[in-house]
Amino acid sequence: MKCWVCSRQARGYGHTDNRHGIGNPRRYPIDWVFCSRRCQDAFHRMYGHWADAQKFGKEVEMIDASDIERAAMRQCLKAFGERIAARDPDRRNPAESTRPASQPWSAH
């Protein structure tokens, strides 16, 4: 089996879903296995945030990005936007688009 986080070979670290009672097969998901304590801890942090969000009816929080990560995201999104605009100039200003709304976007 492969680690759920990094896809390396799993080495005996697992997960129990304590929301379900003892003896319930959903308590022991067989595909949630990990290669190391580090991957197991990363999964449990992520799963804990998700479970709390589900319990309290909130959205799952995004990562707390550093300044360097935010700059990298802006740079990537800018390049992505320029690429989309080059492929389909009508997407720059949808109000002026000559393409009918029912026509799907075509890849060139």
ROPANU-101300 format. One record per residue: residue in three letters; chain; x, y, z of N, C-alpha, C, O, CB in turn. Coordinates in nm, 2 decimals. Glycine has a CB too. Layout:
<pts>
- ala	A	X	Y	Z	X	Y	Z	X	Y	Z	X	Y	Z	X	Y	Z
...
</pts>
This chain:
<pts>
- met	A	0.08	-0.12	0.00	0.00	0.00	0.00	0.09	0.12	0.00	0.20	0.12	0.04	-0.10	0.00	0.12
- lys	A	0.03	0.23	-0.05	0.11	0.36	-0.06	0.06	0.46	0.05	-0.05	0.46	0.09	0.09	0.42	-0.20
- cys	A	0.16	0.54	0.09	0.13	0.65	0.19	0.02	0.74	0.13	0.03	0.78	0.01	0.26	0.72	0.23
- trp	A	-0.08	0.78	0.21	-0.18	0.86	0.16	-0.14	1.00	0.13	-0.20	1.07	0.05	-0.30	0.87	0.27
- val	A	-0.03	1.05	0.20	0.02	1.18	0.18	0.12	1.20	0.07	0.11	1.28	-0.02	0.08	1.23	0.31
- cys	A	0.22	1.11	0.07	0.34	1.13	-0.03	0.35	1.02	-0.13	0.43	1.03	-0.22	0.46	1.14	0.05
- ser	A	0.27	0.92	-0.12	0.26	0.80	-0.22	0.39	0.71	-0.21	0.41	0.63	-0.30	0.25	0.86	-0.35
- arg	A	0.47	0.72	-0.11	0.58	0.62	-0.09	0.52	0.50	-0.03	0.40	0.49	0.01	0.69	0.68	0.00
- gln	A	0.60	0.39	-0.02	0.55	0.27	0.04	0.52	0.29	0.19	0.60	0.35	0.27	0.66	0.16	0.03
- ala	A	0.40	0.25	0.23	0.35	0.27	0.37	0.43	0.17	0.46	0.46	0.06	0.42	0.20	0.24	0.38
- arg	A	0.45	0.22	0.58	0.53	0.14	0.67	0.46	0.12	0.81	0.53	0.12	0.91	0.66	0.20	0.70
- gly	A	0.34	0.09	0.81	0.27	0.05	0.93	0.20	0.16	1.01	0.14	0.13	1.12	0.37	-0.01	1.02
- tyr	A	0.21	0.28	0.97	0.14	0.39	1.04	0.00	0.39	0.98	-0.02	0.39	0.86	0.21	0.53	1.03
- gly	A	-0.10	0.40	1.07	-0.24	0.40	1.02	-0.32	0.51	1.09	-0.27	0.60	1.15	-0.30	0.27	1.05
- his	A	-0.45	0.50	1.07	-0.54	0.60	1.12	-0.67	0.53	1.17	-0.72	0.44	1.10	-0.58	0.71	1.01
- thr	A	-0.72	0.58	1.28	-0.86	0.53	1.32	-0.95	0.65	1.33	-0.91	0.76	1.38	-0.85	0.45	1.46
- asp	A	-1.07	0.63	1.28	-1.17	0.74	1.27	-1.25	0.72	1.40	-1.35	0.65	1.40	-1.25	0.74	1.14
- asn	A	-1.22	0.80	1.50	-1.29	0.78	1.63	-1.43	0.83	1.63	-1.50	0.83	1.74	-1.21	0.85	1.74
- arg	A	-1.48	0.89	1.52	-1.62	0.93	1.52	-1.71	0.81	1.52	-1.83	0.82	1.55	-1.65	1.02	1.39
- his	A	-1.66	0.69	1.48	-1.73	0.57	1.47	-1.70	0.48	1.58	-1.58	0.48	1.63	-1.71	0.50	1.33
- gly	A	-1.79	0.40	1.63	-1.77	0.32	1.75	-1.68	0.20	1.72	-1.66	0.16	1.61	-1.91	0.27	1.80
- ile	A	-1.64	0.14	1.83	-1.55	0.02	1.82	-1.63	-0.09	1.75	-1.75	-0.11	1.79	-1.50	-0.03	1.96
- gly	A	-1.57	-0.16	1.66	-1.64	-0.27	1.59	-1.70	-0.22	1.46	-1.74	-0.31	1.38	-1.74	-0.33	1.68
- asn	A	-1.72	-0.09	1.44	-1.77	-0.04	1.32	-1.66	-0.04	1.21	-1.55	0.02	1.24	-1.83	0.11	1.34
- pro	A	-1.68	-0.10	1.10	-1.57	-0.11	1.00	-1.52	0.03	0.95	-1.41	0.04	0.91	-1.62	-0.19	0.88
- arg	A	-1.61	0.13	0.96	-1.56	0.26	0.91	-1.46	0.33	1.01	-1.40	0.43	0.98	-1.69	0.36	0.90
- arg	A	-1.45	0.27	1.13	-1.35	0.32	1.23	-1.21	0.29	1.18	-1.12	0.37	1.22	-1.37	0.26	1.36
- tyr	A	-1.19	0.19	1.10	-1.05	0.15	1.06	-1.04	0.16	0.90	-1.04	0.05	0.84	-1.02	0.01	1.11
- pro	A	-1.03	0.28	0.85	-1.01	0.28	0.70	-0.88	0.22	0.65	-0.77	0.27	0.70	-1.02	0.43	0.65
- ile	A	-0.88	0.12	0.57	-0.76	0.05	0.53	-0.67	0.13	0.44	-0.55	0.10	0.42	-0.80	-0.08	0.47
- asp	A	-0.73	0.23	0.37	-0.65	0.30	0.27	-0.58	0.42	0.33	-0.50	0.49	0.26	-0.73	0.34	0.15
- trp	A	-0.61	0.46	0.46	-0.54	0.57	0.52	-0.42	0.52	0.60	-0.43	0.50	0.72	-0.64	0.64	0.62
- val	A	-0.31	0.49	0.52	-0.19	0.44	0.58	-0.08	0.54	0.54	-0.09	0.61	0.45	-0.16	0.30	0.53
- phe	A	0.03	0.53	0.62	0.14	0.63	0.60	0.28	0.57	0.61	0.29	0.46	0.67	0.12	0.74	0.71
- cys	A	0.37	0.64	0.56	0.51	0.59	0.55	0.59	0.63	0.68	0.69	0.57	0.71	0.58	0.63	0.43
- ser	A	0.55	0.74	0.74	0.62	0.79	0.86	0.53	0.87	0.95	0.41	0.90	0.92	0.73	0.88	0.81
- arg	A	0.58	0.90	1.07	0.51	0.97	1.17	0.48	1.11	1.11	0.38	1.17	1.14	0.58	0.98	1.30
- arg	A	0.58	1.17	1.04	0.56	1.30	0.98	0.44	1.31	0.89	0.36	1.40	0.90	0.69	1.34	0.90
- cys	A	0.43	1.21	0.80	0.31	1.21	0.71	0.18	1.18	0.79	0.08	1.24	0.75	0.33	1.10	0.60
- gln	A	0.19	1.10	0.89	0.07	1.07	0.97	0.03	1.20	1.04	-0.09	1.23	1.04	0.10	0.96	1.07
- asp	A	0.12	1.27	1.10	0.09	1.40	1.17	0.03	1.50	1.07	-0.06	1.57	1.11	0.21	1.45	1.24
- ala	A	0.09	1.51	0.95	0.04	1.61	0.85	-0.11	1.57	0.81	-0.19	1.66	0.80	0.13	1.61	0.72
- phe	A	-0.13	1.44	0.80	-0.27	1.40	0.76	-0.37	1.43	0.88	-0.48	1.48	0.85	-0.27	1.25	0.73
- his	A	-0.32	1.41	1.00	-0.41	1.43	1.11	-0.44	1.58	1.14	-0.55	1.62	1.18	-0.35	1.37	1.24
- arg	A	-0.35	1.67	1.11	-0.37	1.81	1.12	-0.48	1.85	1.01	-0.57	1.92	1.04	-0.24	1.89	1.10
- met	A	-0.46	1.80	0.89	-0.55	1.84	0.78	-0.69	1.78	0.81	-0.79	1.84	0.79	-0.50	1.78	0.65
- tyr	A	-0.69	1.65	0.86	-0.82	1.59	0.88	-0.89	1.65	1.00	-1.01	1.67	1.00	-0.80	1.44	0.91
- gly	A	-0.81	1.69	1.10	-0.87	1.76	1.22	-0.94	1.89	1.18	-1.05	1.93	1.23	-0.77	1.79	1.32
- his	A	-0.87	1.97	1.09	-0.93	2.10	1.04	-1.06	2.07	0.97	-1.16	2.14	0.98	-0.83	2.17	0.95
- trp	A	-1.06	1.97	0.88	-1.18	1.93	0.81	-1.29	1.89	0.90	-1.41	1.93	0.88	-1.14	1.82	0.70
- ala	A	-1.26	1.80	1.00	-1.36	1.75	1.09	-1.42	1.86	1.17	-1.55	1.87	1.19	-1.30	1.64	1.18
- asp	A	-1.34	1.96	1.22	-1.39	2.07	1.29	-1.48	2.16	1.20	-1.59	2.20	1.25	-1.28	2.15	1.35
- ala	A	-1.44	2.18	1.08	-1.52	2.26	0.99	-1.66	2.19	0.96	-1.76	2.26	0.96	-1.45	2.28	0.86
- gln	A	-1.66	2.06	0.95	-1.78	1.99	0.93	-1.87	2.00	1.05	-1.99	2.01	1.04	-1.75	1.84	0.89
- lys	A	-1.81	1.99	1.17	-1.89	1.99	1.29	-1.96	2.12	1.32	-2.07	2.13	1.36	-1.80	1.95	1.41
- phe	A	-1.88	2.23	1.29	-1.94	2.36	1.32	-1.99	2.43	1.20	-2.03	2.55	1.20	-1.83	2.45	1.37
- gly	A	-2.01	2.36	1.08	-2.07	2.42	0.96	-1.99	2.53	0.90	-2.05	2.63	0.85	-2.21	2.47	1.00
- lys	A	-1.86	2.52	0.91	-1.78	2.63	0.85	-1.70	2.57	0.73	-1.70	2.45	0.70	-1.68	2.68	0.95
- glu	A	-1.64	2.66	0.66	-1.56	2.62	0.54	-1.42	2.58	0.60	-1.38	2.63	0.70	-1.54	2.74	0.44
- val	A	-1.36	2.49	0.53	-1.22	2.45	0.56	-1.13	2.56	0.54	-1.13	2.62	0.43	-1.18	2.32	0.48
- glu	A	-1.04	2.59	0.63	-0.95	2.71	0.62	-0.84	2.67	0.52	-0.80	2.56	0.51	-0.89	2.74	0.76
- met	A	-0.80	2.77	0.45	-0.68	2.76	0.36	-0.55	2.77	0.44	-0.55	2.80	0.56	-0.69	2.87	0.25
- ile	A	-0.45	2.73	0.37	-0.32	2.74	0.43	-0.28	2.88	0.47	-0.33	2.98	0.42	-0.21	2.68	0.34
- asp	A	-0.20	2.89	0.57	-0.15	3.03	0.62	-0.02	3.05	0.54	0.09	3.02	0.59	-0.13	3.03	0.78
- ala	A	-0.03	3.11	0.42	0.08	3.13	0.34	0.17	3.24	0.39	0.13	3.34	0.44	0.03	3.16	0.19
- ser	A	0.30	3.21	0.37	0.40	3.31	0.40	0.41	3.42	0.29	0.34	3.40	0.19	0.54	3.25	0.42
- asp	A	0.48	3.53	0.31	0.50	3.63	0.21	0.55	3.58	0.08	0.51	3.62	-0.03	0.58	3.75	0.26
- ile	A	0.65	3.49	0.09	0.71	3.43	-0.03	0.61	3.35	-0.10	0.61	3.35	-0.23	0.84	3.35	0.01
- glu	A	0.53	3.27	-0.03	0.43	3.18	-0.10	0.32	3.27	-0.16	0.28	3.24	-0.27	0.37	3.09	0.01
- arg	A	0.28	3.38	-0.10	0.18	3.47	-0.16	0.24	3.53	-0.29	0.16	3.54	-0.39	0.14	3.58	-0.06
- ala	A	0.36	3.57	-0.28	0.42	3.63	-0.40	0.43	3.53	-0.52	0.40	3.56	-0.63	0.57	3.68	-0.37
- ala	A	0.46	3.40	-0.48	0.47	3.30	-0.58	0.33	3.27	-0.64	0.32	3.25	-0.76	0.53	3.17	-0.52
- met	A	0.23	3.27	-0.56	0.09	3.25	-0.61	0.05	3.36	-0.70	-0.01	3.34	-0.80	-0.01	3.24	-0.49
- arg	A	0.08	3.49	-0.66	0.04	3.60	-0.75	0.11	3.59	-0.88	0.05	3.61	-0.99	0.08	3.73	-0.68
- gln	A	0.24	3.55	-0.88	0.32	3.54	-1.00	0.26	3.43	-1.09	0.25	3.45	-1.22	0.46	3.51	-0.97
- cys	A	0.23	3.32	-1.03	0.17	3.21	-1.11	0.03	3.24	-1.17	0.00	3.21	-1.28	0.16	3.08	-1.02
- leu	A	-0.05	3.31	-1.09	-0.19	3.34	-1.13	-0.18	3.45	-1.24	-0.26	3.45	-1.34	-0.27	3.40	-1.02
- lys	A	-0.08	3.54	-1.23	-0.07	3.64	-1.34	-0.03	3.57	-1.47	-0.09	3.60	-1.58	0.04	3.74	-1.30
- ala	A	0.07	3.48	-1.47	0.11	3.41	-1.59	-0.01	3.33	-1.64	-0.03	3.32	-1.76	0.23	3.32	-1.56
- phe	A	-0.08	3.26	-1.55	-0.20	3.18	-1.60	-0.30	3.27	-1.66	-0.36	3.23	-1.77	-0.26	3.11	-1.47
- gly	A	-0.33	3.39	-1.60	-0.43	3.48	-1.66	-0.39	3.53	-1.80	-0.47	3.54	-1.89	-0.45	3.60	-1.57
- glu	A	-0.26	3.56	-1.81	-0.21	3.60	-1.95	-0.22	3.49	-2.05	-0.25	3.52	-2.17	-0.06	3.65	-1.93
- arg	A	-0.20	3.37	-2.01	-0.21	3.26	-2.10	-0.35	3.24	-2.15	-0.38	3.21	-2.26	-0.16	3.13	-2.04
- ile	A	-0.45	3.25	-2.05	-0.59	3.23	-2.09	-0.63	3.35	-2.18	-0.70	3.32	-2.28	-0.68	3.23	-1.96
- ala	A	-0.59	3.47	-2.15	-0.63	3.58	-2.23	-0.57	3.57	-2.37	-0.63	3.61	-2.47	-0.57	3.71	-2.17
- ala	A	-0.45	3.51	-2.39	-0.39	3.49	-2.52	-0.47	3.38	-2.60	-0.48	3.39	-2.72	-0.24	3.45	-2.51
- arg	A	-0.52	3.28	-2.53	-0.59	3.18	-2.60	-0.73	3.22	-2.64	-0.79	3.18	-2.74	-0.60	3.05	-2.51
- asp	A	-0.80	3.30	-2.56	-0.93	3.34	-2.58	-0.95	3.49	-2.54	-0.99	3.52	-2.43	-1.03	3.25	-2.50
- pro	A	-0.93	3.58	-2.64	-0.94	3.72	-2.60	-1.07	3.77	-2.55	-1.08	3.87	-2.48	-0.90	3.80	-2.73
- asp	A	-1.18	3.70	-2.59	-1.31	3.73	-2.54	-1.33	3.72	-2.39	-1.42	3.77	-2.33	-1.42	3.64	-2.61
- arg	A	-1.24	3.64	-2.32	-1.25	3.62	-2.18	-1.20	3.74	-2.10	-1.23	3.75	-1.98	-1.17	3.50	-2.14
- arg	A	-1.14	3.83	-2.17	-1.09	3.95	-2.09	-1.21	4.04	-2.05	-1.21	4.08	-1.93	-1.00	4.04	-2.18
- asn	A	-1.31	4.06	-2.14	-1.42	4.13	-2.10	-1.55	4.06	-2.15	-1.59	4.07	-2.26	-1.42	4.28	-2.16
- pro	A	-1.61	3.97	-2.06	-1.72	3.89	-2.11	-1.84	3.97	-2.16	-1.92	3.92	-2.24	-1.76	3.80	-2.00
- ala	A	-1.85	4.10	-2.12	-1.97	4.18	-2.16	-1.96	4.21	-2.31	-2.06	4.23	-2.38	-1.97	4.31	-2.08
- glu	A	-1.83	4.22	-2.36	-1.81	4.25	-2.50	-1.79	4.13	-2.59	-1.76	4.14	-2.71	-1.70	4.34	-2.52
- ser	A	-1.81	4.01	-2.53	-1.79	3.89	-2.61	-1.89	3.87	-2.72	-2.01	3.90	-2.71	-1.80	3.77	-2.51
- thr	A	-1.84	3.83	-2.84	-1.92	3.80	-2.95	-1.97	3.65	-2.96	-2.06	3.62	-3.03	-1.85	3.84	-3.08
- arg	A	-1.91	3.57	-2.87	-1.94	3.43	-2.87	-2.07	3.41	-2.79	-2.08	3.47	-2.68	-1.82	3.35	-2.81
- pro	A	-2.17	3.33	-2.84	-2.29	3.31	-2.77	-2.26	3.24	-2.63	-2.16	3.16	-2.62	-2.39	3.22	-2.85
- ala	A	-2.33	3.27	-2.53	-2.31	3.21	-2.40	-2.32	3.06	-2.40	-2.26	2.99	-2.31	-2.40	3.27	-2.30
- ser	A	-2.40	3.00	-2.48	-2.43	2.86	-2.48	-2.31	2.79	-2.55	-2.30	2.66	-2.54	-2.56	2.83	-2.55
- gln	A	-2.23	2.86	-2.63	-2.12	2.79	-2.70	-2.00	2.77	-2.60	-1.96	2.86	-2.53	-2.07	2.88	-2.82
- pro	A	-1.96	2.64	-2.59	-1.85	2.61	-2.49	-1.72	2.68	-2.54	-1.70	2.70	-2.66	-1.83	2.46	-2.47
- trp	A	-1.63	2.70	-2.44	-1.50	2.75	-2.47	-1.42	2.64	-2.54	-1.41	2.53	-2.50	-1.42	2.79	-2.34
- ser	A	-1.36	2.68	-2.65	-1.28	2.58	-2.73	-1.13	2.59	-2.71	-1.08	2.70	-2.70	-1.32	2.59	-2.88
- ala	A	-1.07	2.48	-2.69	-0.92	2.47	-2.67	-0.86	2.47	-2.81	-0.90	2.40	-2.90	-0.88	2.35	-2.59
- his	A	-0.75	2.55	-2.83	-0.68	2.56	-2.96	-0.57	2.46	-2.96	-0.49	2.46	-3.06	-0.64	2.70	-2.99
</pts>
